[in-house]
Amino acid sequence: MKAVDVSSAASPDAVDRSASGRALGGIYNDWTKDEVRAMYARPLLELVYDAARVHRMHHDPRQVQRCTLLSIKTGGCPETCNYCAQSSSWKGETKLKAEKLMGVDEVIAAAKRAKEQGSTRFCMGTAWRGPSQVGQGQFERVLEMTREVKEMGMEVCATLGMLTPEQAVQLKEAGLTAYNHNLDTSPEYYGKVTTSRKYEDRLNTIAAVRDAGISVCCGGILGLGEEEADRASLMTVLATLPEHPESVPINALVPVEGTPFKDLKPPSGLDMVRAIAVARILMPATVVRLSAGRINMSPETQALCFMAGANSVFTGDKLLTTPNNEKDEDEFLFEELGLEGRPAFVPYAAGAASSDGSEWHGHEHHKQHASAK
């Protein structure tokens, strides 16, 4: 049998990267749709291998942040996101009752439980079109929640719908670490997901958050009926923002009975691995958050997600209104894979000063200095 000389057999992808001038692990904001589509089409194991290399250039591969997401205002949303149980448009089908905004003490108690269980980022979500939809008193209550969670030594994130620039500044002044505002899917497919707002509305809120000095958390959902080209298009939008997001959540659709998307088939585990790997290569310094749909993944699939560059998960009983993994399952997974939790306020390589640790450590130094007087 003739021996094969592998030393001179460069992979086509390696040649393409060299020809395009893209250094593996380099930070670029000028990716093209064609480049991202070609990346999406690569053999999965080669893609994961390169993503794992990039991951190790910018992150501790053993460190995975545990986050908790709490719905502080459930149901009654005027938006028409076809995947979401919280829309008032199909409340009769989903049987989800609208609830009032939770009180500050109740939310702080939940944040304390989350911290005790190992979470270092606490995320608060409201079923609002935006704070402008509700009274100023409710938004002030969320600002107070933000201040108190931050004082606990936790990173604090919020997802409240569309923001004005003024509201973004108020959240920044309250100490918000990051603001989540997902694009969900591609610009081309967005009209099939909701008709109550435009893609540009999402981008405007992201710009307001970034201009206020708050870190951006922005990702998407797989399994909304989109094509792979739509997934590549979404990734292109994210990777060509003026600054890469601090965090990119990758969600799998969890079909909810009563919603227009109740019969859609969720993405496979390997679909999620591919999306995570592409996100990791495109946005090397960004935290890639393995989010909704993890409950349907085997430990082996989750391990591949971490290998491909995911470095955050959500813990707790629910993600807004959908079920989530059990605490014991996560403890076993972390131990089996040799993972460790990411502490709060470890400097983020992407994002604003609100999450790079400098503002928190300066705040703590000021407190200690004041108490010493």
C-alpha positions as CSV (number, residue, x, y, z in Angstrom):
1,M,0.0,0.0,0.0
2,K,1.4,3.4,-1.0
3,A,1.9,5.8,1.9
4,V,0.1,9.1,1.8
5,D,2.3,12.2,2.4
6,V,0.0,14.3,4.7
7,S,2.7,16.9,5.5
8,S,2.0,18.7,2.2
9,A,-1.7,18.2,2.1
10,A,-3.1,21.5,3.3
11,S,-6.9,21.6,3.8
12,P,-8.9,23.7,1.3
13,D,-10.3,25.8,4.2
14,A,-6.8,26.7,5.4
15,V,-5.9,27.8,1.9
16,D,-9.0,29.9,1.6
17,R,-8.4,31.6,4.9
18,S,-4.9,32.4,3.9
19,A,-6.1,33.7,0.5
20,S,-8.7,35.9,2.2
21,G,-6.3,37.3,4.7
22,R,-8.3,36.1,7.7
23,A,-6.0,35.1,10.5
24,L,-7.7,32.4,12.6
25,G,-8.7,34.1,15.9
26,G,-8.4,37.7,14.5
27,I,-11.1,40.2,15.2
28,Y,-12.9,41.4,12.1
29,N,-16.0,43.5,11.5
30,D,-16.1,43.2,7.7
31,W,-17.2,39.6,7.1
32,T,-19.2,39.1,4.0
33,K,-22.3,36.9,3.5
34,D,-20.4,34.7,1.1
35,E,-17.6,34.1,3.6
36,V,-20.0,33.2,6.3
37,R,-22.1,30.9,4.1
38,A,-18.9,29.1,3.1
39,M,-18.0,28.8,6.7
40,Y,-21.4,27.3,7.5
41,A,-20.9,24.7,4.7
42,R,-17.6,23.4,6.1
43,P,-17.3,19.8,7.4
44,L,-18.5,19.9,10.9
45,L,-15.5,18.4,12.7
46,E,-13.1,20.6,10.8
47,L,-15.3,23.6,11.8
48,V,-15.3,22.6,15.4
49,Y,-11.6,22.0,15.4
50,D,-10.9,25.5,14.2
51,A,-13.5,27.0,16.6
52,A,-11.9,25.2,19.5
53,R,-8.5,26.6,18.6
54,V,-10.0,30.2,18.5
55,H,-11.7,29.6,21.8
56,R,-8.5,28.8,23.5
57,M,-6.8,31.9,22.1
58,H,-9.3,34.2,23.8
59,H,-10.9,32.2,26.7
60,D,-10.2,29.8,29.5
61,P,-11.8,26.6,27.9
62,R,-12.7,25.2,31.3
63,Q,-14.6,28.3,32.4
64,V,-18.4,28.3,31.8
65,Q,-20.5,31.0,33.3
66,R,-23.8,30.1,35.0
67,C,-26.5,32.6,34.5
68,T,-30.1,32.7,35.8
69,L,-33.0,34.2,33.8
70,L,-36.1,35.3,35.6
71,S,-39.4,36.5,34.1
72,I,-40.2,39.5,36.3
73,K,-43.3,40.4,34.2
74,T,-45.0,37.4,32.5
75,G,-47.6,37.4,29.8
76,G,-49.8,40.1,28.2
77,C,-47.1,41.2,25.6
78,P,-48.5,43.2,22.7
79,E,-45.8,41.9,20.3
80,T,-46.6,39.0,17.9
81,C,-43.4,36.8,18.1
82,N,-44.8,33.5,16.6
83,Y,-42.6,31.4,18.9
84,C,-43.5,33.1,22.2
85,A,-46.1,32.0,24.7
86,Q,-46.3,35.5,26.2
87,S,-48.0,37.3,23.3
88,S,-51.5,38.4,24.2
89,S,-52.5,37.6,20.6
90,W,-52.8,33.9,21.4
91,K,-53.4,33.9,25.1
92,G,-56.6,31.9,24.6
93,E,-54.6,29.1,23.0
94,T,-51.6,29.1,25.3
95,K,-53.7,29.6,28.5
96,L,-50.9,31.8,29.9
97,K,-52.3,34.5,32.2
98,A,-50.8,37.9,32.3
99,E,-49.1,38.7,35.6
100,K,-48.1,42.0,37.2
101,L,-44.5,43.2,37.5
102,M,-42.9,41.5,40.5
103,G,-41.9,43.5,43.5
104,V,-38.3,44.4,44.3
105,D,-38.0,42.3,47.4
106,E,-39.3,39.2,45.5
107,V,-36.8,39.6,42.7
108,I,-33.9,40.2,45.1
109,A,-34.8,37.0,47.0
110,A,-34.7,35.1,43.7
111,A,-31.3,36.7,42.8
112,K,-30.0,35.6,46.2
113,R,-31.1,32.0,45.6
114,A,-29.5,32.1,42.2
115,K,-26.2,33.4,43.6
116,E,-26.3,30.6,46.3
117,Q,-26.6,28.1,43.5
118,G,-23.6,29.3,41.7
119,S,-25.0,31.9,39.2
120,T,-22.9,35.0,38.7
121,R,-25.1,36.8,36.2
122,F,-28.8,37.5,36.9
123,C,-31.0,38.3,34.0
124,M,-34.5,39.9,34.3
125,G,-37.0,39.7,31.5
126,T,-40.3,41.6,31.0
127,A,-43.1,40.8,28.5
128,W,-43.2,44.4,27.3
129,R,-42.8,46.0,23.9
130,G,-40.6,48.4,25.9
131,P,-40.6,50.6,29.0
132,S,-42.4,53.3,27.0
133,Q,-45.4,51.0,26.9
134,V,-45.8,51.0,30.7
135,G,-45.9,53.7,33.4
136,Q,-42.7,55.3,34.6
137,G,-43.2,53.8,38.0
138,Q,-42.7,50.3,36.6
139,F,-39.5,51.2,34.9
140,E,-38.3,52.9,38.1
141,R,-38.9,49.6,39.9
142,V,-36.8,47.7,37.4
143,L,-34.0,50.3,37.8
144,E,-34.2,49.7,41.6
145,M,-34.0,45.9,41.0
146,T,-30.9,46.6,38.9
147,R,-29.2,48.6,41.5
148,E,-29.8,46.1,44.3
149,V,-28.7,43.0,42.3
150,K,-25.5,44.8,41.3
151,E,-24.9,45.6,45.0
152,M,-25.0,41.9,45.7
153,G,-21.9,41.4,43.6
154,M,-23.7,39.8,40.6
155,E,-23.6,40.9,37.0
156,V,-27.0,42.1,36.1
157,C,-28.7,41.9,32.7
158,A,-32.1,43.0,31.5
159,T,-34.3,42.3,28.5
160,L,-37.2,44.8,28.5
161,G,-38.0,45.2,24.8
162,M,-37.2,48.3,22.8
163,L,-35.4,51.2,24.5
164,T,-35.0,54.9,23.8
165,P,-31.6,56.4,24.2
166,E,-32.7,58.1,27.4
167,Q,-33.9,54.8,28.9
168,A,-30.6,53.1,28.0
169,V,-28.7,55.9,29.9
170,Q,-31.0,55.4,32.9
171,L,-30.2,51.7,33.0
172,K,-26.5,52.4,32.7
173,E,-26.7,54.8,35.6
174,A,-28.5,52.1,37.6
175,G,-25.5,49.8,37.1
176,L,-26.8,47.5,34.4
177,T,-24.0,45.1,33.1
178,A,-25.6,44.1,29.8
179,Y,-28.8,44.4,27.8
180,N,-30.2,41.5,25.9
181,H,-32.0,42.2,22.7
182,N,-32.0,39.3,20.3
183,L,-32.3,39.7,16.5
184,D,-33.9,36.2,16.4
185,T,-33.1,35.5,12.8
186,S,-32.0,37.0,9.5
187,P,-33.3,40.3,8.1
188,E,-34.7,38.4,5.1
189,Y,-36.7,36.0,7.3
190,Y,-37.7,38.3,10.1
191,G,-41.2,39.1,8.7
192,K,-42.1,35.4,9.1
193,V,-41.3,35.6,12.8
194,T,-43.2,38.8,13.8
195,T,-45.1,41.6,12.2
196,S,-45.4,43.9,15.2
197,R,-41.9,45.5,14.7
198,K,-39.2,45.8,12.1
199,Y,-35.6,44.5,12.1
200,E,-34.4,48.1,12.1
201,D,-36.2,48.6,15.5
202,R,-34.0,45.9,17.0
203,L,-30.9,47.4,15.6
204,N,-31.8,50.9,16.9
205,T,-32.2,49.6,20.4
206,I,-28.9,47.8,20.2
207,A,-27.3,51.1,19.0
208,A,-28.9,52.9,21.9
209,V,-27.5,50.4,24.4
210,R,-24.0,50.5,22.9
211,D,-24.0,54.3,22.8
212,A,-25.0,54.4,26.5
213,G,-22.0,52.3,27.4
214,I,-23.8,49.1,28.3
215,S,-22.6,45.8,27.0
216,V,-24.7,44.3,24.2
217,C,-26.1,40.7,24.5
218,C,-27.6,39.8,21.2
219,G,-28.1,36.5,19.4
220,G,-30.8,34.4,17.8
221,I,-33.1,31.4,17.7
222,L,-32.6,28.3,15.5
223,G,-35.6,26.3,14.4
224,L,-38.0,29.1,13.4
225,G,-38.5,27.6,9.9
226,E,-35.5,29.4,8.5
227,E,-33.0,28.0,6.0
228,E,-29.2,27.6,6.7
229,A,-28.7,30.7,4.6
230,D,-30.8,32.7,7.1
231,R,-28.6,31.4,9.9
232,A,-25.5,32.6,8.1
233,S,-27.1,35.9,7.4
234,L,-27.9,36.4,11.1
235,M,-24.3,35.6,12.0
236,T,-23.1,38.1,9.4
237,V,-25.2,40.9,10.9
238,L,-23.9,40.1,14.4
239,A,-20.3,39.9,13.3
240,T,-20.5,43.2,11.3
241,L,-21.9,45.3,14.1
242,P,-19.7,48.3,14.9
243,E,-18.5,46.3,17.9
244,H,-18.9,42.6,18.4
245,P,-21.5,41.9,21.1
246,E,-20.2,41.1,24.6
247,S,-22.4,38.0,24.5
248,V,-24.2,36.0,21.7
249,P,-27.0,33.7,23.0
250,I,-27.6,30.7,20.7
251,N,-31.2,29.4,21.3
252,A,-33.0,26.4,20.0
253,L,-36.7,26.8,19.5
254,V,-38.8,25.1,22.3
255,P,-42.2,24.8,20.6
256,V,-45.0,25.9,22.9
257,E,-48.5,24.6,22.5
258,G,-50.9,27.3,21.3
259,T,-48.3,29.5,19.5
260,P,-48.2,29.7,15.7
261,F,-44.8,27.9,15.7
262,K,-46.1,25.0,17.9
263,D,-45.6,22.4,15.2
264,L,-42.1,23.4,14.0
265,K,-39.3,21.0,14.4
266,P,-36.5,22.2,16.7
267,P,-32.9,22.2,15.4
268,S,-30.8,19.1,16.0
269,G,-28.0,19.2,18.5
270,L,-25.5,19.2,15.7
271,D,-27.2,22.3,14.2
272,M,-26.6,24.0,17.5
273,V,-22.9,22.9,17.5
274,R,-22.4,24.3,14.0
275,A,-24.0,27.6,14.9
276,I,-21.8,27.9,18.1
277,A,-18.7,27.1,16.1
278,V,-19.4,29.7,13.5
279,A,-20.2,32.3,16.1
280,R,-16.9,31.5,17.9
281,I,-14.8,31.9,14.8
282,L,-16.6,35.1,13.6
283,M,-16.6,36.7,17.1
284,P,-13.5,35.3,18.9
285,A,-13.7,37.4,22.0
286,T,-17.4,37.2,22.5
287,V,-19.1,35.0,25.2
288,V,-21.2,32.5,23.3
289,R,-24.2,31.5,25.5
290,L,-25.8,28.1,25.1
291,S,-29.3,29.1,26.0
292,A,-32.9,27.8,25.4
293,G,-33.3,24.2,24.2
294,R,-30.4,22.8,26.2
295,I,-32.9,20.7,28.1
296,N,-33.3,18.5,25.0
297,M,-29.5,17.9,24.5
298,S,-27.6,14.9,25.7
299,P,-24.5,15.4,27.8
300,E,-22.4,14.4,24.8
301,T,-24.0,17.1,22.6
302,Q,-23.5,19.7,25.3
303,A,-19.8,18.7,25.5
304,L,-19.4,19.3,21.8
305,C,-21.0,22.7,22.2
306,F,-18.4,23.6,24.9
307,M,-15.7,22.3,22.7
308,A,-16.9,24.5,19.8
309,G,-16.8,27.6,21.9
310,A,-19.9,27.9,24.2
311,N,-18.8,29.3,27.5
312,S,-22.1,30.1,29.3
313,V,-25.3,28.3,30.3
314,F,-28.5,29.2,32.0
315,T,-29.4,27.5,35.2
316,G,-32.6,27.4,37.2
317,D,-36.0,25.8,36.7
318,K,-37.2,27.9,33.8
319,L,-36.0,30.2,31.0
320,L,-38.8,32.8,31.1
321,T,-41.7,30.3,30.5
322,T,-40.0,27.2,29.1
323,P,-38.4,24.4,31.2
324,N,-34.7,24.2,31.8
325,N,-32.1,21.6,33.0
326,E,-32.1,20.3,36.5
327,K,-29.4,21.5,38.9
328,D,-28.1,18.0,39.6
329,E,-27.7,17.4,35.8
330,D,-25.6,20.5,35.5
331,E,-23.5,19.6,38.5
332,F,-22.8,16.2,37.0
333,L,-22.0,17.7,33.6
334,F,-19.5,20.2,35.0
335,E,-17.8,17.6,37.1
336,E,-17.6,15.1,34.3
337,L,-16.2,17.6,31.8
338,G,-13.9,19.3,34.2
339,L,-15.6,22.7,33.9
340,E,-15.7,25.4,36.5
341,G,-17.9,28.4,36.9
342,R,-16.9,31.9,35.7
343,P,-16.8,34.4,38.6
344,A,-18.7,37.7,38.3
345,F,-16.9,40.6,36.8
346,V,-14.0,38.7,35.3
347,P,-13.1,41.2,32.5
348,Y,-14.9,40.4,29.3
349,A,-12.8,40.7,26.1
350,A,-15.8,42.1,24.2
351,G,-18.3,44.6,25.4
352,A,-18.3,47.9,27.3
353,A,-16.8,48.9,30.5
354,S,-20.0,47.9,32.2
355,S,-18.8,44.3,32.0
356,D,-15.1,44.4,31.8
357,G,-14.8,44.5,35.6
358,S,-13.4,48.1,35.8
359,E,-16.6,49.8,37.0
360,W,-17.4,47.1,39.6
361,H,-13.9,47.0,41.0
362,G,-13.8,50.8,41.1
363,H,-17.2,50.8,42.9
364,E,-15.9,48.3,45.5
365,H,-12.7,50.3,46.1
366,H,-14.8,53.4,46.6
367,K,-17.0,51.6,49.1
368,Q,-14.1,50.3,51.1
369,H,-12.4,53.7,51.1
370,A,-15.6,55.4,52.3
371,S,-16.1,52.8,55.1
372,A,-12.5,53.3,56.2
373,K,-13.1,57.0,56.9
